[in-house]
Structures are given as C-alpha cells and as structure tokens.
Amino acid sequence: MNNNRPSHYISPSKKNKKIAVLLVLSVIISVTAFGINSRYNAQNTYTAIPKSTVKKDSIASVKAFEKVYAVLMSPRCVNCHPIGDIPLQGDDSHVHKMFPKRGEDGKGLYAMKCANCHQSENTKGEHAPPGAENWHLPPANMKMVFEGRSAHDLAKQLIDTKQNGNKDMKKLLEHADDGLVLSGWKPAQGNSLPPMSHSEFKKAWTTWLENGAYAPAKK
C-alpha cells in the first residue's frame, strides 16, 4: 500500500459522499426559493381566470344582460355617457343647460369644471346638482358611449379593453361598486332611481360576466 499520498488527497468514497451532500443542499435551496417565489406571486400579482374554469351559459348570460342594459340605459347612467361631449340632464336626458364640455380628462374644460357644481354629495333642493367624489364624464380618448347603443353593441363595447378603460374581468366585476356607479342610486331630489336596486343590478352584472359575457343577438 502506498502511504505517500498528498495532504489534500480525498478518498473516492469520501468524495462521493461530499458530492451527494452538495446535491441534496442544492435541491433544498431550489425548492425553498421556488416556494417563496410562488407565495410572492400569489400575493402580489393577479392571474387571469383560466378559460377552462369560466362558466359558459349563453342563455343565463344574455338574460342577465337584459337587466344590466335596462339600468345602463336609464338617465342615471346614460346622462354621463352621451354621444357628444356635453353631458345630459334630467329624466328626459336633455342636453345640459350650462353646456359644459368633456375636456381631455372628462372633468370639464377651462373654468367650466364638473367639480365646480357637482360636489362630493348631492346639493339640497329640487333639481339641484347631484354629487359624488370625482364627478366626471369618461375621458376624450375613451368616451364609453351608452346613448343610442343597442344591447348587442353595448355588451360588446363593455368587454372590449380598448373601449372600456382597459378593464379585465376582475376590474369589470369591481366596477359595479364604483363610487359614480353607486351615486346612480342616490339621485338628486326630483330625479328618478334606476329601474332596480343596486344589489339586483350587481347580481345581474356578475351573472352576465361570469357566464361568458355574451351579447344579445342583433335586432
């Protein structure tokens, strides 16, 4: 037997054990890092609902949109979603008597700003300005017109991210509770309510979206 081996010599068996230990440590570190990263992504990012988990019921979806459409075409909604750049007023949806213009951000033009009259709450008095935080029309680059839209066309428009303010499924569902949407059920004195309660509208809105967001047939 040769006992004149260098001081740094490692026997094959010891070398194999060392390699095995390093491999095990490498696997443990990789698995731990993957778990941490997965938890981080789950908590900090939104993953779109997989198509395989989205229900597809065109009958239920279209039926629900009939209720949604009735609300969106009521004065409380359509008055702030006009064809032109001047909002509408009243239950007959006449052109706003002060002729305020939309402006680029939807909040008015020059000194004629929406917030000058529309405060955070309704102004007291019959036919006085209704109010809510951040009162405005949709911006000029995404007008979201409701006025004159058929049920088919409006349904298509609402789910088109190029026309709906870049809203995905999650944001569309949340929009039912937006402050300006909710203000429709707190009309100024002398103005009518939408044709159903907010809870009924939200249920129909959710049913429409979660069953495939189908558009009614063209008429």
Rosetta blueprint (number, residue, H / E / L):
1 M L
2 N L
3 N L
4 N L
5 R L
6 P L
7 S L
8 H L
9 Y L
10 I L
11 S L
12 P H
13 S H
14 K H
15 K H
16 N H
17 K H
18 K H
19 I H
20 A H
21 V H
22 L H
23 L H
24 V H
25 L H
26 S H
27 V H
28 I H
29 I H
30 S H
31 V H
32 T H
33 A H
34 F H
35 G H
36 I H
37 N H
38 S H
39 R H
40 Y H
41 N H
42 A H
43 Q H
44 N H
45 T L
46 Y L
47 T L
48 A L
49 I L
50 P L
51 K H
52 S H
53 T H
54 V L
55 K L
56 K L
57 D L
58 S H
59 I H
60 A H
61 S H
62 V H
63 K H
64 A H
65 F H
66 E H
67 K H
68 V H
69 Y H
70 A H
71 V H
72 L H
73 M L
74 S L
75 P H
76 R H
77 C H
78 V H
79 N L
80 C L
81 H L
82 P L
83 I L
84 G L
85 D L
86 I L
87 P L
88 L E
89 Q E
90 G L
91 D L
92 D L
93 S L
94 H E
95 V E
96 H L
97 K L
98 M L
99 F L
100 P L
101 K L
102 R L
103 G L
104 E L
105 D L
106 G L
107 K L
108 G E
109 L E
110 Y L
111 A L
112 M E
113 K E
114 C H
115 A H
116 N H
117 C H
118 H L
119 Q L
120 S L
121 E L
122 N L
123 T L
124 K L
125 G L
126 E L
127 H L
128 A L
129 P L
130 P L
131 G L
132 A L
133 E L
134 N L
135 W L
136 H L
137 L L
138 P L
139 P L
140 A L
141 N L
142 M L
143 K L
144 M L
145 V L
146 F L
147 E L
148 G L
149 R L
150 S L
151 A H
152 H H
153 D H
154 L H
155 A H
156 K H
157 Q H
158 L H
159 I L
160 D L
161 T L
162 K L
163 Q L
164 N L
165 G L
166 N L
167 K L
168 D L
169 M H
170 K H
171 K H
172 L H
173 L H
174 E H
175 H H
176 A L
177 D L
178 D L
179 G H
180 L H
181 V H
182 L H
183 S H
184 G L
185 W L
186 K L
187 P L
188 A L
189 Q L
190 G L
191 N L
192 S L
193 L L
194 P L
195 P L
196 M L
197 S L
198 H H
199 S H
200 E H
201 F H
202 K H
203 K H
204 A H
205 W H
206 T H
207 T H
208 W H
209 L H
210 E H
211 N L
212 G L
213 A L
214 Y L
215 A L
216 P L
217 A L
218 K L
219 K L
